[in-house]
């Protein structure tokens, strides 16, 4: 369809589509049922959401978008909600609670530093202005552990696997198509994003639940990038687990948080992803480990760990 604003359109299964957009390389899901269309995530601004709505009409002409699902609360997946006035927006309850604070955070970051990165030419000054101008549309329907949406002749399942990329991640499964939309629990075009609201120590367990929903033939749509397989998810889960284990090992060894990225690079296994993107993973992981120690009555909880003896950096925990 040459009139699409998306850079890529894939039909990953009958009546299950993926639209991919260059701004933040977001991947949007479209599931068509006899009673209407469901859209998975809505892009990064009201203007982008409107262009998405126009594209969905081209993909499913004559059908109304009746349902929107936000895979988590981040702006690049939710700010387009406002463009889908006739649809009911679904999300996990934590995502609904966190959407405004997450949105305010990204707007504050843009206002503080609106400079453009030549490595991302699709993110222009106009795109950033559109993000800042977007009003929030909160979810209409939330759930805590699982939910089902009936599309008429098919249905989708929503499952909360636990905390990982955020505390509001969900997994959407289309059972009769064997398609799963994983949001940013899984990324293909870049390493997983460990941001200021991630849960690095719990992320592997959340991916375990997702993997339990997959077959060898499943198509998994990541939040960013092209569809992947069960094997890809298993491999990325192993890498995310390595991050969690190395953080736990460094903390247990007494490596100060300020030194953890450097010392982790020097360990025998090292970080599975570029260390520059793991500062928040370390910060959040150390904070959770300290809080856990405090709950167990550790008198040293909350203090900066002592530096390990020189020449004895230790090994990652198995």
N, C-alpha and C positions, 0 to 999 in steps of 0.2 A: 504494500500500500504506500505509494509514493507521497501521499499527502499526510502521513503520520509525522508528528514532531519527535517521536521516539527514534533513536538511532538503530534500534533492533527490535524485531518482533518475532517471537518464537511460539509455535503451538506445541507445547511439550506433551500434550495428551489431548484427546478429543475434548474440545470446549474449555481447555485450560491453556491460557496464554501468559507469556511474559513480555512486558515492555521494558526496555532498558533506556535510560536517559543519561546524558553525559555529565550533567551537574551532579557532583558527588557520586556518579556512577551507580545510581539507585536502580534496583530491579523491582518492578511492580507486577503484581499478579492480577489476572482477570479470570474468573470462573463463571461460566454461563450456564444457567439453569432454566428450566421451563417457566419459572415464575419471576425471573429477573437475573441481574448480573451482580456478582460480588467482586469488589476490588480490594486487593491486599496492599495496603499502604498508599499514600496519596502525594508523595513528593514534598518539596521543601518550601513552598510558599502558596499563597492563594492563587497567584498567577500561574504557577506551575500546575497546581491542582486543576485549574480550569482547562489548561492545555491537555492534561491527562484525561479529563472528562470528555473532551472533544475526541481524543484518540480512541477512548473506549467505545464511543458511539460509532466510530468507523470499524472497529473490530467486531462489534456486536450490534449491527444496525437494527433499529426498531425495538431494542430491549432497554429497559430502564435499569439504572443502577439503584438497587434497593438496599444493598448492604456494603459497608466498608469495614475492614478489619485493620487495626493498627497493630503491627507486630511488637512494637514497644513505643516509648514516649518521645524519642528523639525527633528533632525538627524535620529532618529530611525524610521522615516517614509519616508525619502527622500534620504538617502545616497546610497541606492541601485539603484537609478535611472540609474546610469551609466552602469549597467549591461543589460539594455533593449535598445540596440542601435537601433533596428528596430521599436521601439514604439514611439508614440507621447505622451509627458508628459503634463498633464493638471493640473492646480492648480488655486486657487484664486489669483488675482493680488497681494494682500498683501503678500501671502505666497511666491510668486516668488521674490518679492523685499526683503523679510526678510530671505531667505534661507541661503545666504552666511554669514550674521552676526550671525544667529543662529548656523550655523555650526562652524564658527570660535570660538564662545563662548564655545561650548562643547569641542572643541579641546584644547582650553586654559585651561579649567578646568581639563581635563585629564592630560595634561602636568604638571600642577601645583601639582596635587595629583593623581598619577597613582596607588595608593594602592588599593588592592582588598578587597571586603566586603564578608566575609564568608557567609553572609545571601543570597548572590546571586552568587552561584557557577558557573552558566553558563557564567558569565561575567569574563573571564580570561584575563591574560596579552596579549595573542594572539588576543583576541577579541578587546581589547582597541587599540592594535597596528593597527589592520585592520581599525578601525574608523579613526585613525590619518592618515593613508595612503590613505584614500579615496579622490578622486578628485570630485568636485561638478558637477552635471549635472542639469542645471536649467530647469524649465518648458518651453515647446515650445508654449503652448497655455494657455492663461489666460482669466478670465472673471471677471465681477464686481458683478453681482447680481444673474444671473441664466444662465445655459447652458444645452445643450442636446448633448449626444454622441450616434450616431446611430451604433449599432452593427450588423445590418442586419435584423434579425428576432426579435430583441428586442432593447430596448434603455435604457439609464440611464439618470437621471436628476441630475444636480449639482446645489445646492442652497447655497447661502451665507446667513447664519442666523444672522450674526453680530459678534461682538467680544466676546471672552470668554476665552478659554484656551490660544489662541493667537489672533492676529488680522487677521489671514488668515485661520480660520477654515471653512471647507465646510461640507455639508451633501450630500451624494450620495444616490439616491433612484432608485431602480429597480421596476418600477410600476407594471409590470405584475407578479412579484414574491412577492410583498409586503415585500421586504427586504430593509433595510436602513443601510448604513455604516456611523457611526457618528464620526469617528476619536476620538480624545481625549476630545471632548465635553462631552463624556460619558465614564466612566471606570467601569469595573466590578471587576477586581482582586485586586484593591487598590482604595483608595479615589481619587477623581479628583485631578489632579496635578496643583497646583497654583504656577507657576514658575515666573521667572523674566520678562516675557513678557505677563502675564495674564491680564485680565480685569474683576476682580471679581464682580464689580457692574453691568456690562452689561451681564455677563454670564447667569443669569436666563432668560432674555429676548430672548437670542439666543436659549436656550433650549425650550422656548415657541414655537418658529417657528418650531423647529424640531418636537415637539409633535404634532403640527398641520399637519404634513406630515404623521402621523402614524394612523393606525387602531388598533383595539383590537387584531387583528391577526398578526400584523407586527412583523417581526424578526429584531431586532436592533443589529448590530455588533459594539461593542465598540472598541476603539483603543487598549485596553489591556483587555484581559479576554475572557470569553465565551459569546455567544449571549444572549441578554436579551429581555424583553418585554416592551410594552408601559408603563405598571404600574411601572416597574423598573425605566424607564426614568423619569416618573412623580415624583417618590419618591426622586430620586437624584436631580431633579430640585428643589424640596422643600428644600433639604439640602443646595444646592448651594445658594438658595435665603436667607436662614437663615444666611449664611456667609455674604452675601452682606448687609442684614439688620442690623446685629450686628456691622459690620464695620461702617456703616452710623450712627448708634445710638451712638457708642463710640466716634466718631468724633464730633457729635452734642453735646454730654455731655461735651466735652473738655478734654477727656482722652488723655494724650500724647501718641504718637505712640509707644514709648518705653514700655509703660505699657499696651497697648491694648490687647495683647495676654493673659496676666495674668488676667486683669480685665474682659475680655470677658469670661474666664473660670469661674469666680465667679458670672456672671450674672445668672438670673433664668433659662434661656434657655441654656446658654453655647454654645460652638462651636459644630457643628454636626460632625466634623472630628477632628482627633488628632491635637492639637494646634501646634505641632512641624512642621507640613507641611503647616502652614498658615501664616508664617512670611511675605512672599512676597505678599500674598493676602492683608494683612494689609498695608504694605508699598505702594503697588500700589493703593489700595483703598483710603488711606489717600491723596496720591498725586493727584488723580483725583478729590477728593472732594475739595482740596485746589485750584486746577486749576479752577474748576467750580465756586467756590466762587470769585476768582479773576476776572473771566469774568463777574460776576454780580456786580462787583464794591465793594466787601466787603473789607473795609480798613484793616481788620485783616488777609486777605488771605495770605497764605504763611508762617505765623508765627506758631510756635508750639502751639497747643491748651493748654489752661490753665488746671491745674489739677482741677477736680471737688471738691466741698466741701467734707470734711471728713464725712464718714458715709452716703453719699448720692450718691451711684454709679449709680443710675438711672436704667431704664428698657429699653430693646430693643424696637425700634420702631416697630409698627405693620406693 
